[in-house]
Amino acid sequence: MCYTSLKGKRRGISLLTQRELLEQEIFDSGLSLFEMPLAGDIEGVLIDNNIVIDSASPALKKNRVLRHELEHYYTCPYNLLKAPKALQDKMEHIAHRRTVAKLVPINSLIAAHENGLRCPWEIAESLEVDEEFLLFALDTYHSVYGYNFKYRGYLINFKPFKIEKCINTNKVGPL
């Protein structure tokens, strides 16, 4: 089966699923991946060079958790399990923002719109994330850019979510 990537024109068509791309990145980074039942509300954890995710999570949620743990690997030189709460919160915020930028880039939202996708569940499915995470991503973009944002000839409203083609504008930034 061929999966068409909506992650931008540079990527074109990808023959790999989001999960396969993440697993390849984990392998290329020298990390190991383990799936096992995790206690409580823990979805995943990075311990040394090992990413451990909850085997009971749905497949699309696992994509988010894998990306999130990879972002911890790239940005956090500390063992967060033993870090002060303020540092844990800061590093979680960074990992969340980077996960949103990687899994739900604005270019992909525009591409989904251009392909006729309007419902959050359709867009989430096309990006291979769960709908809950797509809504979290839209909230994150709203907190960064505000309600309205012009980007590459499009007006993007994050609350309520809507994308429209603009006339005569290439300005990037909030209104």
N, C-alpha and C positions, 0 to 999 in steps of 0.2 A: 504494500500500500504506500502511496506517495503522499506525504504531508506537505502542504503548501505553507510556507512561512509567511506570516504577516508582520514580521519584525523589521521591515524596511526593504527598500529596493536593492541594497547591497547584498542581502542574503539570498534573494531569489527563492529558489525552490530547495527545500531541505528534505532529504530522504530519511532524516532521523526525527524521532519524537523529542519533545522537550526533555523527557526523562532520560533518553539516550544521550542527548547533548550534555545534560548535567552529569551523568555518570562518566562520560568521556572527560569532562573538565575535572572531575574528582580524581580520576586515574592520572590525567596529565599533571595534576598538582602534587602527585605523590601521596595522596590520601587513600584511606580504605573506607569502604562503606559497609555498614552492618544494619540489618533490619531485625528488630526484636521487640517484644512487648515492653513498653515503658510504663512506669508507674505514674499515677496521678494525671496531671494535665501536661506533662512533658511530651512535646512532639518530636524533639530532636536535640542532640547535644554534640558539641565538638570536644573531644577529649584527645589531647596530643594530636596525632595525625589520623584520627579516626572520627568519622561522622557516623553517629548512631541515630536512626530514626525509628519511630513507632511503627511496627509492622501492621497495626490495626487501622492506621490512617487510610482514608481513601486515596486513590492514585493521584488525583489532581492536587490534593493537599500536600502529598509527599513532594511534588515539584517545588512548591513554595518553601517547604521545610529544608529541602536540600539546598536551594539557592540561598536561603537565610544562613544556614550553617557555613556555606562556602564564603559568604560575605564576612562572617566572623573570622574565618581563616585568613582572609585577605587584609582585614582591618584591625584585628585585635591581637596584640602580642601578649595579652594577659590570660591567665586562667580565670575566667569570669566566675567560676564556681566558688572561688575563694576571694573575689574582689569585693571592695566596699560597694554598697547599694548604689551610690551615686555614679560610680564608674560602670556598674552593670547596666543601669538605666541609659547612660550615654551611649554605650556600645550597642545596646539593643536598638536604640533610636537610629544609629548609623546603619546597622544591618537591615532594619526595616526599610529605610529610605533607599538604600542601594538595591534591595530585593525588588522593590516597586519599580525602580528605574530599569532593572534588567528584565523582569518578567512582564511588565506592562508599560513599555515605553510609549510615549505620546505618538510617535510615528506609527506604532502598531494600532493604536486606537483610531487614528485617521484611516489607516489601511482597512481596518474592519468596517468603518463607516463607508468607505468607498466600495467595499464588497457587499453592501446592503445589510450589514448586521446592525441591529438597533437595540435589541433586548440585552440586558446585562448577561443573562445566561448564555446567549449566543456568542457574545464577545469573549466571555470567560472561556468557553469551550474552544474557541478558535485560538486562544492564547495558551491553552492547556494549563489553566489555573482554575481554582474553584471560584464560584460566584462571590462568596464571602471575601476572598482576597481581592477580587476585582473591585468590589465596593470599598474595601480598605484603601486600595490604590487611588481610587477617585477621591476619597477623603484626604489622602496624603497630598495629592496634587492640589486640591482645594486649599489646604492649609499653606501650601507654598505659593500658589499663583492667584488665589482668590476665586471668586465666582466665575469670572470671565478671563479668557486668555487667548490672545491672538498668536498663532503659530503657523508659519509657512503657508499663509493664505487661507487659514481656517480660523473660525471663532469657536473656541471650545468652552462650553459651560459645564462646570463640574457638578453643580447642584442647581437644578436637576441636570443630569448628564445629557448633553446634546452637542452635536458637532454640525457646523454650517460652513459652507464655502464662503469666503469673504471676497469682495470685489476690490481690486486695485490696492492690495496691501501685502506686504511681505514682512511687516514689522513683527518682531518676536517680543513678547512680554505682556504684562497685565494691561488691561484697558486703563 
